[in-house]
Amino acid sequence: MPIIRSDECEKDAIMQVSKFMLVSARTAPKTGGVDDLITAIISYSEKDSLANEMEKMAEERKIDGFKRDAKNVRDSETVVLVGVRGTRKHGLNCGACGFTFCEEFEKSEKKVGLDFVGATCLFKALDLGIALGSAVKMAGNLNVDNCIMYRIGTAAMRLKMLPDASVIMGVPLSTRGKNPYFDRR
């Protein structure tokens, strides 16, 4: 039997964990059973494109956190993106979006903000949060270091990595000896 080195196994395993995270996000409970999630795995050159965009945003916005998070992306094996079509109505007429009725919300002009598209349906945003929690729990249960990052999502939006999403969050994954996301500065 050949010797299989740990670095080879870890690369295969982290891709499998990334796939399991997509399944966890997909099967997470959704408001009214309506699934408006969009997910993807980013690796290799696309991961570098994402980090490059984050560094560009750091310069534009004068926010060092983008540079720090870009380094985390570069040092990670994969990045899982979880987005939502948040500009779709749910139909509860709750008013949290700023409109009295969901029909008004759905017909309203959607505006591209600095990072995301709004207004966003509260229930679609909640579905995104539940899906993210389910996905990172899967990674944590499999002992893969991860961290939900807003800034990854903003760069993914600019790069149109999930073109139908109005909000995206990113989750980098690592199998290093020390969690690179724990004591970031």
Protein Blocks (a to p, Z undefined) as FASTA:
>chain_A
ZZddfklmmmmmmmmmmmmmmmmmmmpccehhiacbdcdddehjlmmmmmmmmmmmmmmn
opaklmmmmmmmmmpmbdcdddddfkbcfhlonomnopablklmmmpccdddfkbccddd
fklmmmmmmmmmmmmmmmmmnopacdddfklmmmmmmnomalmbcbdcdddddddfbdfk
lmgZZ
